[in-house]
Amino acid sequence: MKRKLLVAGNWKMHGSLKFVDGMMQELNDMLPAQRNYDVAVFPVYIHLHQVINNKPAQVLCGAQNLSEHDDGAVTGEVSAAMLSDLGCDMVLVGHSERRVMNNESNAEVAKKFAQALKYGIQPILCVGESSVERQSNQTFDVVWAQIKAVIDEVGVEKLGQGVIAYEPVWAIGTGETATAEQAQEVHQFIRSQLALNDDTIARRIRILYGGSCKGSNAHELFSMPDVDGGLIGGAALTAQDFMAICQQADILSQGV
Ligand code: 13P
């Protein structure tokens, strides 16, 4: 039994007040109100309020990061309590761009995951190997270490309250998408490892694919038994491209 698909748009450090305005208008016009799949968008912090106030009903909104601290002298950071106060539903943790550019460790990402849950925000844990790691057959080890750190911090039951996004680093923004089989292989590995800890959670947790996902490959990727939707970067930046992916989720969700 397939889980409810989720199409999530990570806008990264793109956009402006005008962009958000236009996007919200287009999504309001184009997204069907009745859907059997979930849609979420992740703007930069300072656009969250505008998205939350103007998004179509039932579109979820999330932040791209959060602080591992409750509050205090942490200049430039944003807390889970602040995100919750704004009305954020979700938050990305451990995106590879942050792991690389901000040196976020597995342990730090796990703390952020815990912090999101503590404030009732659903975390999306991003995991994935670099091209060097794939070439040296370390994909499973790398991905599992990233997930295991979260299990060590919060336990498998709480991991199950989040979402996992498998985003092979070599496929992000490169146009080189993982094949549906490559994605399925890793998703299946994650699920089988989780099943060793808790079978119900392994079957229930959503695992998204991210990395050059677009309208033309979404159907093939999302049809894989262990792929439950996508975390979309570049193709989430125009309503038309994003809708093309949503339409594939719609087709696959008919009759579910
Ligand atoms: P692209 O879809 O641009 O490859 O980005 C994927 C991603 O990093 C989403 O978080």
Boltz pocket constraint, residues with backbone or C-beta under 6 A from the ligand:
constraints:
  - pocket:
      binder: B
      contacts: [[A, 10], [A, 95], [A, 167], [A, 171], [A, 172], [A, 173], [A, 174], [A, 175], [A, 210], [A, 211], [A, 212], [A, 213], [A, 231], [A, 232], [A, 233], [A, 234], [A, 235]]
      max_distance: 6.0
